[in-house]
Amino acid sequence: MTTPPDDKVAACSAVIDAKRETGSKLAAAYCFRGHGLTEKRQLDAALSDLNESIRLDPASACALTNRGRVYAFKRDLDRAIADYDEAIRIDPAFALAYNNRGDAWFNKGDLDRAIADFSAAIKHNPSLAIAYGNRGYAYHRKRDMAGAVADYTMEIKLRPDVLAYINRGNAYRDSEQLDRAAADYGEVIKLAPTDARGWRNRGMIKLFQGDTRGGLADYDKALQYDPADAYSWNNRGQARTRLGDKAGAIADFRKALEISPGLRTASESLQRLGAAQ
């Protein structure tokens, strides 16, 4: 079980404040506290700790990788990549450093370099679920749906979670395997019944497949859990239009435009229904 960030910060602070450790042990305390602070998104404090960790132990691939992650959160991707490069130079088999560098390349728009790094991460640690998920996302971006589905499937095998099912569902949707997409969104609903994403994504598939009442029911749930999503209001309006509920459709389209005034499909739908915005 992963240590909660607050507990990690408190435990490491106790070690640092006791002033009994030196060298690599003190460096490790700063490194782990820096990681905990990163999880809490206290990035400047995390950076300070990780700088101190690296000063005490310049050969710590772990501290360099953690600092690279802080730079990545700060959108300083070149510095992040430099830290990951150094971590990999020190420990050429450090899978997480490859994964994180791949993420930085992805965010710089270099999908091929990103995929190469995610592949290296998987080579060095075949059970690193996040690397499969990240590579799957990069394949999806390159429109390689078979590669995306294969990687998401491996991620789900290693660590079944909501985002993995959503991402595989999206890859199935974008390759027109609608029944499989709906099944994955159904898994999201089972894992996280109050997460609107499973409901609204499955609702869209049901509307694509002509199951208007099923789609409407899913959008009812989506809006119960996320009433601020303009697209859910718009899509429920489309379902209500199909079912002849003109007043309900107009109310939904108006709500969509209240949240997102530039949503063209909602304004065009109101025009078709002869209603003012």
ZADO-1210 file (C-alpha; in nm, 4 decimals, padded with zeros to 6 digits):
<atoms>
<atom x="00.0000" y="00.0000" z="00.0000" code="MET" pos="1"/>
<atom x="00.1350" y="00.3439" z="-00.0930" code="THR" pos="2"/>
<atom x="00.2179" y="00.5797" z="00.1926" code="THR" pos="3"/>
<atom x="-00.0108" y="00.8879" z="00.1862" code="PRO" pos="4"/>
<atom x="00.1838" y="01.2072" z="00.0983" code="PRO" pos="5"/>
<atom x="00.1132" y="01.3736" z="00.4345" code="ASP" pos="6"/>
<atom x="00.2511" y="01.0705" z="00.6206" code="ASP" pos="7"/>
<atom x="00.5558" y="01.0556" z="00.3947" code="LYS" pos="8"/>
<atom x="00.6310" y="01.4259" z="00.4497" code="VAL" pos="9"/>
<atom x="00.5875" y="01.3942" z="00.8277" code="ALA" pos="10"/>
<atom x="00.8097" y="01.0845" z="00.8561" code="ALA" pos="11"/>
<atom x="01.0872" y="01.2350" z="00.6445" code="CYS" pos="12"/>
<atom x="01.0659" y="01.5675" z="00.8301" code="SER" pos="13"/>
<atom x="01.1180" y="01.3778" z="01.1570" code="ALA" pos="14"/>
<atom x="01.4360" y="01.2193" z="01.0176" code="VAL" pos="15"/>
<atom x="01.5662" y="01.5513" z="00.8809" code="ILE" pos="16"/>
<atom x="01.4828" y="01.7479" z="01.1989" code="ASP" pos="17"/>
<atom x="01.6477" y="01.4889" z="01.4243" code="ALA" pos="18"/>
<atom x="01.9827" y="01.5785" z="01.2605" code="LYS" pos="19"/>
<atom x="02.1198" y="01.2284" z="01.3223" code="ARG" pos="20"/>
<atom x="02.1530" y="01.1147" z="00.9600" code="GLU" pos="21"/>
<atom x="02.4157" y="01.2294" z="00.7099" code="THR" pos="22"/>
<atom x="02.5206" y="01.1488" z="00.3540" code="GLY" pos="23"/>
<atom x="02.3070" y="00.9169" z="00.1466" code="SER" pos="24"/>
<atom x="02.0577" y="00.8474" z="00.4302" code="LYS" pos="25"/>
<atom x="01.9895" y="01.2175" z="00.4783" code="LEU" pos="26"/>
<atom x="01.9734" y="01.2573" z="00.0990" code="ALA" pos="27"/>
<atom x="01.7090" y="00.9824" z="00.0863" code="ALA" pos="28"/>
<atom x="01.4976" y="01.1603" z="00.3490" code="ALA" pos="29"/>
<atom x="01.5057" y="01.4817" z="00.1427" code="TYR" pos="30"/>
<atom x="01.4300" y="01.2796" z="-00.1722" code="CYS" pos="31"/>
<atom x="01.1254" y="01.1044" z="-00.0249" code="PHE" pos="32"/>
<atom x="00.9973" y="01.4228" z="00.1377" code="ARG" pos="33"/>
<atom x="01.0383" y="01.5963" z="-00.1973" code="GLY" pos="34"/>
<atom x="00.8316" y="01.3200" z="-00.3568" code="HIS" pos="35"/>
<atom x="00.5593" y="01.3618" z="-00.0937" code="GLY" pos="36"/>
<atom x="00.5547" y="01.7380" z="-00.1472" code="LEU" pos="37"/>
<atom x="00.5301" y="01.6798" z="-00.5241" code="THR" pos="38"/>
<atom x="00.2239" y="01.4606" z="-00.4678" code="GLU" pos="39"/>
<atom x="00.0743" y="01.7477" z="-00.2668" code="LYS" pos="40"/>
<atom x="00.1664" y="01.9801" z="-00.5591" code="ARG" pos="41"/>
<atom x="00.3829" y="02.1972" z="-00.3287" code="GLN" pos="42"/>
<atom x="00.6299" y="02.2208" z="-00.6132" code="LEU" pos="43"/>
<atom x="00.8678" y="02.4925" z="-00.4897" code="ASP" pos="44"/>
<atom x="00.9137" y="02.3174" z="-00.1543" code="ALA" pos="45"/>
<atom x="00.9596" y="01.9852" z="-00.3372" code="ALA" pos="46"/>
<atom x="01.2234" y="02.1385" z="-00.5651" code="LEU" pos="47"/>
<atom x="01.4137" y="02.2752" z="-00.2665" code="SER" pos="48"/>
<atom x="01.4210" y="01.9305" z="-00.1020" code="ASP" pos="49"/>
<atom x="01.5258" y="01.7526" z="-00.4185" code="LEU" pos="50"/>
<atom x="01.8028" y="02.0042" z="-00.4855" code="ASN" pos="51"/>
<atom x="01.9338" y="01.9333" z="-00.1357" code="GLU" pos="52"/>
<atom x="01.9061" y="01.5571" z="-00.1909" code="SER" pos="53"/>
<atom x="02.1070" y="01.5818" z="-00.5134" code="ILE" pos="54"/>
<atom x="02.3665" y="01.8073" z="-00.3439" code="ARG" pos="55"/>
<atom x="02.4144" y="01.5436" z="-00.0738" code="LEU" pos="56"/>
<atom x="02.4123" y="01.2501" z="-00.3183" code="ASP" pos="57"/>
<atom x="02.4755" y="01.3587" z="-00.6809" code="PRO" pos="58"/>
<atom x="02.4562" y="00.9972" z="-00.8019" code="ALA" pos="59"/>
<atom x="02.0940" y="00.9447" z="-00.6879" code="SER" pos="60"/>
<atom x="01.9009" y="00.8487" z="-01.0003" code="ALA" pos="61"/>
<atom x="01.5845" y="00.8459" z="-00.7878" code="CYS" pos="62"/>
<atom x="01.6253" y="01.2076" z="-00.6729" code="ALA" pos="63"/>
<atom x="01.7067" y="01.3222" z="-01.0267" code="LEU" pos="64"/>
<atom x="01.3960" y="01.1469" z="-01.1591" code="THR" pos="65"/>
<atom x="01.1826" y="01.3019" z="-00.8858" code="ASN" pos="66"/>
<atom x="01.3237" y="01.6472" z="-00.9621" code="ARG" pos="67"/>
<atom x="01.2592" y="01.5927" z="-01.3313" code="GLY" pos="68"/>
<atom x="00.8964" y="01.5259" z="-01.2432" code="ARG" pos="69"/>
<atom x="00.8742" y="01.8555" z="-01.0526" code="VAL" pos="70"/>
<atom x="01.0173" y="02.0408" z="-01.3545" code="TYR" pos="71"/>
<atom x="00.7629" y="01.8613" z="-01.5748" code="ALA" pos="72"/>
<atom x="00.4763" y="01.9759" z="-01.3506" code="PHE" pos="73"/>
<atom x="00.6187" y="02.3286" z="-01.3787" code="LYS" pos="74"/>
<atom x="00.6116" y="02.2849" z="-01.7606" code="ARG" pos="75"/>
<atom x="00.9923" y="02.3228" z="-01.7776" code="ASP" pos="76"/>
<atom x="01.0237" y="02.0172" z="-02.0013" code="LEU" pos="77"/>
<atom x="01.3819" y="02.0759" z="-02.1156" code="ASP" pos="78"/>
<atom x="01.5073" y="02.0753" z="-01.7567" code="ARG" pos="79"/>
<atom x="01.2945" y="01.7722" z="-01.6827" code="ALA" pos="80"/>
<atom x="01.4475" y="01.5828" z="-01.9763" code="ILE" pos="81"/>
<atom x="01.7998" y="01.6850" z="-01.8663" code="ALA" pos="82"/>
<atom x="01.7353" y="01.5341" z="-01.5215" code="ASP" pos="83"/>
<atom x="01.5918" y="01.2151" z="-01.6707" code="TYR" pos="84"/>
<atom x="01.8926" y="01.1918" z="-01.9052" code="ASP" pos="85"/>
<atom x="02.1276" y="01.2113" z="-01.6064" code="GLU" pos="86"/>
<atom x="01.9227" y="00.9572" z="-01.4076" code="ALA" pos="87"/>
<atom x="01.9388" y="00.7141" z="-01.7021" code="ILE" pos="88"/>
<atom x="02.3142" y="00.7736" z="-01.7412" code="ARG" pos="89"/>
<atom x="02.3609" y="00.6793" z="-01.3738" code="ILE" pos="90"/>
<atom x="02.1159" y="00.3857" z="-01.3887" code="ASP" pos="91"/>
<atom x="02.0560" y="00.2690" z="-01.7494" code="PRO" pos="92"/>
<atom x="01.7925" y="00.0186" z="-01.6330" code="ALA" pos="93"/>
<atom x="01.5769" y="00.2688" z="-01.4377" code="PHE" pos="94"/>
<atom x="01.2368" y="00.2076" z="-01.5963" code="ALA" pos="95"/>
<atom x="01.0555" y="00.4969" z="-01.4289" code="LEU" pos="96"/>
<atom x="01.3102" y="00.7492" z="-01.5613" code="ALA" pos="97"/>
<atom x="01.2460" y="00.6248" z="-01.9165" code="TYR" pos="98"/>
<atom x="00.8698" y="00.6423" z="-01.8603" code="ASN" pos="99"/>
<atom x="00.8875" y="00.9962" z="-01.7240" code="ASN" pos="100"/>
<atom x="01.1180" y="01.1120" z="-02.0024" code="ARG" pos="101"/>
<atom x="00.8741" y="00.9621" z="-02.2502" code="GLY" pos="102"/>
<atom x="00.5970" y="01.1645" z="-02.0891" code="ASP" pos="103"/>
<atom x="00.8057" y="01.4802" z="-02.1301" code="ALA" pos="104"/>
<atom x="00.8703" y="01.4029" z="-02.4981" code="TRP" pos="105"/>
<atom x="00.4969" y="01.3383" z="-02.5426" code="PHE" pos="106"/>
<atom x="00.4196" y="01.6801" z="-02.3950" code="ASN" pos="107"/>
<atom x="00.6745" y="01.8372" z="-02.6316" code="LYS" pos="108"/>
<atom x="00.4856" y="01.6753" z="-02.9207" code="GLY" pos="109"/>
<atom x="00.7567" y="01.4215" z="-03.0156" code="ASP" pos="110"/>
<atom x="00.5490" y="01.1030" z="-03.0222" code="LEU" pos="111"/>
<atom x="00.8181" y="00.8794" z="-03.1722" code="ASP" pos="112"/>
<atom x="01.0722" y="00.9636" z="-02.9020" code="ARG" pos="113"/>
<atom x="00.8003" y="00.9237" z="-02.6405" code="ALA" pos="114"/>
<atom x="00.7104" y="00.5752" z="-02.7699" code="ILE" pos="115"/>
<atom x="01.0778" y="00.4754" z="-02.7758" code="ALA" pos="116"/>
<atom x="01.1149" y="00.5752" z="-02.4099" code="ASP" pos="117"/>
<atom x="00.7926" y="00.4039" z="-02.3003" code="PHE" pos="118"/>
<atom x="00.9148" y="00.0911" z="-02.4813" code="SER" pos="119"/>
<atom x="01.2480" y="00.1125" z="-02.2971" code="ALA" pos="120"/>
<atom x="01.0619" y="00.1460" z="-01.9668" code="ALA" pos="121"/>
<atom x="00.8595" y="-00.1673" z="-02.0484" code="ILE" pos="122"/>
<atom x="01.1739" y="-00.3552" z="-02.1523" code="LYS" pos="123"/>
<atom x="01.3384" y="-00.2799" z="-01.8160" code="HIS" pos="124"/>
<atom x="01.0204" y="-00.3359" z="-01.6120" code="ASN" pos="125"/>
<atom x="00.7559" y="-00.5391" z="-01.7982" code="PRO" pos="126"/>
<atom x="00.5107" y="-00.4937" z="-01.5094" code="SER" pos="127"/>
<atom x="00.5184" y="-00.1104" z="-01.5116" code="LEU" pos="128"/>
<atom x="00.1498" y="-00.0498" z="-01.5853" code="ALA" pos="129"/>
<atom x="00.1812" y="00.3261" z="-01.6334" code="ILE" pos="130"/>
<atom x="00.4274" y="00.2810" z="-01.9209" code="ALA" pos="131"/>
<atom x="00.1774" y="00.0658" z="-02.1136" code="TYR" pos="132"/>
<atom x="-00.0930" y="00.3262" z="-02.0525" code="GLY" pos="133"/>
<atom x="00.1327" y="00.6085" z="-02.1669" code="ASN" pos="134"/>
<atom x="00.2500" y="00.4221" z="-02.4771" code="ARG" pos="135"/>
<atom x="-00.1106" y="00.3312" z="-02.5560" code="GLY" pos="136"/>
<atom x="-00.2051" y="00.6982" z="-02.5378" code="TYR" pos="137"/>
<atom x="00.0810" y="00.7897" z="-02.7733" code="ALA" pos="138"/>
<atom x="-00.0241" y="00.5161" z="-03.0182" code="TYR" pos="139"/>
<atom x="-00.3818" y="00.6476" z="-02.9993" code="HIS" pos="140"/>
<atom x="-00.2550" y="00.9959" z="-03.0825" code="ARG" pos="141"/>
<atom x="-00.0760" y="00.8487" z="-03.3871" code="LYS" pos="142"/>
<atom x="-00.4072" y="00.6779" z="-03.4860" code="ARG" pos="143"/>
<atom x="-00.2551" y="00.3318" z="-03.4299" code="ASP" pos="144"/>
<atom x="-00.5666" y="00.1928" z="-03.2634" code="MET" pos="145"/>
<atom x="-00.4483" y="-00.1689" z="-03.2593" code="ALA" pos="146"/>
<atom x="-00.1312" y="-00.0671" z="-03.0756" code="GLY" pos="147"/>
<atom x="-00.3318" y="00.1490" z="-02.8363" code="ALA" pos="148"/>
<atom x="-00.5801" y="-00.1277" z="-02.7554" code="VAL" pos="149"/>
<atom x="-00.3015" y="-00.3833" z="-02.7005" code="ALA" pos="150"/>
<atom x="-00.1221" y="-00.1526" z="-02.4554" code="ASP" pos="151"/>
<atom x="-00.4358" y="-00.0516" z="-02.2684" code="TYR" pos="152"/>
<atom x="-00.5297" y="-00.4209" z="-02.2410" code="THR" pos="153"/>
<atom x="-00.1915" y="-00.4928" z="-02.0817" code="MET" pos="154"/>
<atom x="-00.2325" y="-00.1961" z="-01.8477" code="GLU" pos="155"/>
<atom x="-00.5761" y="-00.3250" z="-01.7412" code="ILE" pos="156"/>
<atom x="-00.4305" y="-00.6716" z="-01.6808" code="LYS" pos="157"/>
<atom x="-00.1615" y="-00.5227" z="-01.4556" code="LEU" pos="158"/>
<atom x="-00.3665" y="-00.2487" z="-01.2893" code="ARG" pos="159"/>
<atom x="-00.7357" y="-00.2235" z="-01.3768" code="PRO" pos="160"/>
<atom x="-00.8476" y="00.1332" z="-01.3120" code="ASP" pos="161"/>
<atom x="-01.0989" y="00.3848" z="-01.4379" code="VAL" pos="162"/>
<atom x="-00.8677" y="00.5768" z="-01.6718" code="LEU" pos="163"/>
<atom x="-00.7355" y="00.2607" z="-01.8384" code="ALA" pos="164"/>
<atom x="-01.0886" y="00.1442" z="-01.9197" code="TYR" pos="165"/>
<atom x="-01.1873" y="00.4921" z="-02.0423" code="ILE" pos="166"/>
<atom x="-00.8816" y="00.5093" z="-02.2673" code="ASN" pos="167"/>
<atom x="-00.9366" y="00.1614" z="-02.4118" code="ARG" pos="168"/>
<atom x="-01.3037" y="00.2432" z="-02.4590" code="GLY" pos="169"/>
<atom x="-01.2045" y="00.5564" z="-02.6498" code="ASN" pos="170"/>
<atom x="-00.9687" y="00.3553" z="-02.8720" code="ALA" pos="171"/>
<atom x="-01.2461" y="00.1042" z="-02.9442" code="TYR" pos="172"/>
<atom x="-01.4868" y="00.3936" z="-03.0129" code="ARG" pos="173"/>
<atom x="-01.2421" y="00.5595" z="-03.2522" code="ASP" pos="174"/>
<atom x="-01.1922" y="00.2297" z="-03.4379" code="SER" pos="175"/>
<atom x="-01.5721" y="00.1844" z="-03.4579" code="GLU" pos="176"/>
<atom x="-01.5825" y="-00.1204" z="-03.2262" code="GLN" pos="177"/>
<atom x="-01.8821" y="00.0278" z="-03.0483" code="LEU" pos="178"/>
<atom x="-01.9968" y="-00.2773" z="-02.8506" code="ASP" pos="179"/>
<atom x="-01.6482" y="-00.3161" z="-02.7019" code="ARG" pos="180"/>
<atom x="-01.6351" y="00.0569" z="-02.6255" code="ALA" pos="181"/>
<atom x="-01.9693" y="00.0361" z="-02.4448" code="ALA" pos="182"/>
<atom x="-01.8469" y="-00.2658" z="-02.2458" code="ALA" pos="183"/>
<atom x="-01.5372" y="-00.0749" z="-02.1290" code="ASP" pos="184"/>
<atom x="-01.7429" y="00.2273" z="-02.0269" code="TYR" pos="185"/>
<atom x="-01.9669" y="-00.0183" z="-01.8423" code="GLY" pos="186"/>
<atom x="-01.6590" y="-00.1347" z="-01.6487" code="GLU" pos="187"/>
<atom x="-01.5925" y="00.2292" z="-01.5554" code="VAL" pos="188"/>
<atom x="-01.9486" y="00.2512" z="-01.4198" code="ILE" pos="189"/>
<atom x="-01.8914" y="-00.0650" z="-01.2118" code="LYS" pos="190"/>
<atom x="-01.5587" y="00.0606" z="-01.0735" code="LEU" pos="191"/>
<atom x="-01.6734" y="00.4201" z="-01.0123" code="ALA" pos="192"/>
<atom x="-02.0527" y="00.4554" z="-01.0290" code="PRO" pos="193"/>
<atom x="-02.0415" y="00.8243" z="-00.9297" code="THR" pos="194"/>
<atom x="-01.7854" y="00.9150" z="-01.2007" code="ASP" pos="195"/>
<atom x="-01.9804" y="01.0881" z="-01.4775" code="ALA" pos="196"/>
<atom x="-01.7307" y="00.9861" z="-01.7472" code="ARG" pos="197"/>
<atom x="-01.8474" y="00.6253" z="-01.7673" code="GLY" pos="198"/>
<atom x="-02.2119" y="00.7270" z="-01.7978" code="TRP" pos="199"/>
<atom x="-02.1636" y="01.0023" z="-02.0558" code="ARG" pos="200"/>
<atom x="-01.9239" y="00.7998" z="-02.2715" code="ASN" pos="201"/>
<atom x="-02.1582" y="00.4992" z="-02.2736" code="ARG" pos="202"/>
<atom x="-02.4496" y="00.7345" z="-02.3363" code="GLY" pos="203"/>
<atom x="-02.2801" y="00.8621" z="-02.6510" code="MET" pos="204"/>
<atom x="-02.2273" y="00.5070" z="-02.7792" code="ILE" pos="205"/>
<atom x="-02.5927" y="00.4219" z="-02.7151" code="LYS" pos="206"/>
<atom x="-02.6997" y="00.7281" z="-02.9155" code="LEU" pos="207"/>
<atom x="-02.4633" y="00.6251" z="-03.1992" code="PHE" pos="208"/>
<atom x="-02.6240" y="00.2791" z="-03.1970" code="GLN" pos="209"/>
<atom x="-02.9793" y="00.4149" z="-03.2012" code="GLY" pos="210"/>
<atom x="-03.0625" y="00.3198" z="-02.8412" code="ASP" pos="211"/>
<atom x="-03.2045" y="00.6639" z="-02.7659" code="THR" pos="212"/>
<atom x="-03.3790" y="00.5718" z="-02.4401" code="ARG" pos="213"/>
<atom x="-03.0671" y="00.3960" z="-02.3119" code="GLY" pos="214"/>
<atom x="-02.8581" y="00.6975" z="-02.4052" code="GLY" pos="215"/>
<atom x="-03.1014" y="00.9314" z="-02.2313" code="LEU" pos="216"/>
<atom x="-03.0869" y="00.7234" z="-01.9124" code="ALA" pos="217"/>
<atom x="-02.7053" y="00.7310" z="-01.9163" code="ASP" pos="218"/>
<atom x="-02.6984" y="01.1077" z="-01.9655" code="TYR" pos="219"/>
<atom x="-02.9447" y="01.1472" z="-01.6778" code="ASP" pos="220"/>
<atom x="-02.6856" y="00.9744" z="-01.4579" code="LYS" pos="221"/>
<atom x="-02.3943" y="01.1702" z="-01.6078" code="ALA" pos="222"/>
<atom x="-02.5682" y="01.4996" z="-01.5279" code="LEU" pos="223"/>
<atom x="-02.6538" y="01.3821" z="-01.1772" code="GLN" pos="224"/>
<atom x="-02.2795" y="01.3417" z="-01.1085" code="TYR" pos="225"/>
<atom x="-02.1420" y="01.6261" z="-01.3243" code="ASP" pos="226"/>
<atom x="-02.4031" y="01.8962" z="-01.3907" code="PRO" pos="227"/>
<atom x="-02.1362" y="02.1345" z="-01.5251" code="ALA" pos="228"/>
<atom x="-02.0663" y="01.9377" z="-01.8463" code="ASP" pos="229"/>
<atom x="-02.2156" y="02.1275" z="-02.1393" code="ALA" pos="230"/>
<atom x="-02.1764" y="01.8332" z="-02.3796" code="TYR" pos="231"/>
<atom x="-02.3884" y="01.6083" z="-02.1597" code="SER" pos="232"/>
<atom x="-02.6697" y="01.8665" z="-02.1590" code="TRP" pos="233"/>
<atom x="-02.6355" y="01.9010" z="-02.5374" code="ASN" pos="234"/>
<atom x="-02.6368" y="01.5269" z="-02.5996" code="ASN" pos="235"/>
<atom x="-02.9309" y="01.4677" z="-02.3676" code="ARG" pos="236"/>
<atom x="-03.1072" y="01.7414" z="-02.5629" code="GLY" pos="237"/>
<atom x="-03.0379" y="01.5466" z="-02.8846" code="GLN" pos="238"/>
<atom x="-03.1864" y="01.2331" z="-02.7252" code="ALA" pos="239"/>
<atom x="-03.4938" y="01.4237" z="-02.6100" code="ARG" pos="240"/>
<atom x="-03.5358" y="01.5715" z="-02.9589" code="THR" pos="241"/>
<atom x="-03.5363" y="01.2206" z="-03.1074" code="ARG" pos="242"/>
<atom x="-03.7966" y="01.1084" z="-02.8542" code="LEU" pos="243"/>
<atom x="-04.0239" y="01.4063" z="-02.9324" code="GLY" pos="244"/>
<atom x="-03.9725" y="01.5829" z="-02.5986" code="ASP" pos="245"/>
<atom x="-03.9372" y="01.9301" z="-02.7502" code="LYS" pos="246"/>
<atom x="-03.9698" y="02.1258" z="-02.4233" code="ALA" pos="247"/>
<atom x="-03.7130" y="01.9043" z="-02.2478" code="GLY" pos="248"/>
<atom x="-03.4751" y="01.9299" z="-02.5421" code="ALA" pos="249"/>
<atom x="-03.4999" y="02.3120" z="-02.5512" code="ILE" pos="250"/>
<atom x="-03.4300" y="02.3302" z="-02.1767" code="ALA" pos="251"/>
<atom x="-03.1232" y="02.1057" z="-02.2174" code="ASP" pos="252"/>
<atom x="-02.9813" y="02.3005" z="-02.5119" code="PHE" pos="253"/>
<atom x="-03.0293" y="02.6280" z="-02.3232" code="ARG" pos="254"/>
<atom x="-02.8508" y="02.4816" z="-02.0226" code="LYS" pos="255"/>
<atom x="-02.5623" y="02.3676" z="-02.2474" code="ALA" pos="256"/>
<atom x="-02.5304" y="02.7215" z="-02.3853" code="LEU" pos="257"/>
<atom x="-02.5481" y="02.8729" z="-02.0383" code="GLU" pos="258"/>
<atom x="-02.2383" y="02.6688" z="-01.9479" code="ILE" pos="259"/>
<atom x="-02.0647" y="02.6961" z="-02.2886" code="SER" pos="260"/>
<atom x="-02.2016" y="02.9931" z="-02.4878" code="PRO" pos="261"/>
<atom x="-02.0016" y="02.9017" z="-02.7997" code="GLY" pos="262"/>
<atom x="-02.1371" y="02.5464" z="-02.8352" code="LEU" pos="263"/>
<atom x="-02.2589" y="02.5524" z="-03.1945" code="ARG" pos="264"/>
<atom x="-02.4452" y="02.2210" z="-03.1944" code="THR" pos="265"/>
<atom x="-02.6658" y="02.3440" z="-02.9097" code="ALA" pos="266"/>
<atom x="-02.7420" y="02.6822" z="-03.0715" code="SER" pos="267"/>
<atom x="-02.8117" y="02.5181" z="-03.4099" code="GLU" pos="268"/>
<atom x="-03.0410" y="02.2646" z="-03.2429" code="SER" pos="269"/>
<atom x="-03.2403" y="02.5447" z="-03.0776" code="LEU" pos="270"/>
<atom x="-03.2733" y="02.7161" z="-03.4159" code="GLN" pos="271"/>
<atom x="-03.4058" y="02.3953" z="-03.5722" code="ARG" pos="272"/>
<atom x="-03.6594" y="02.3691" z="-03.2903" code="LEU" pos="273"/>
<atom x="-03.7646" y="02.7311" z="-03.3482" code="GLY" pos="274"/>
<atom x="-03.6624" y="02.8354" z="-02.9992" code="ALA" pos="275"/>
<atom x="-03.4779" y="03.1416" z="-02.8777" code="ALA" pos="276"/>
<atom x="-03.1435" y="03.0904" z="-02.7080" code="GLN" pos="277"/>
</atoms>
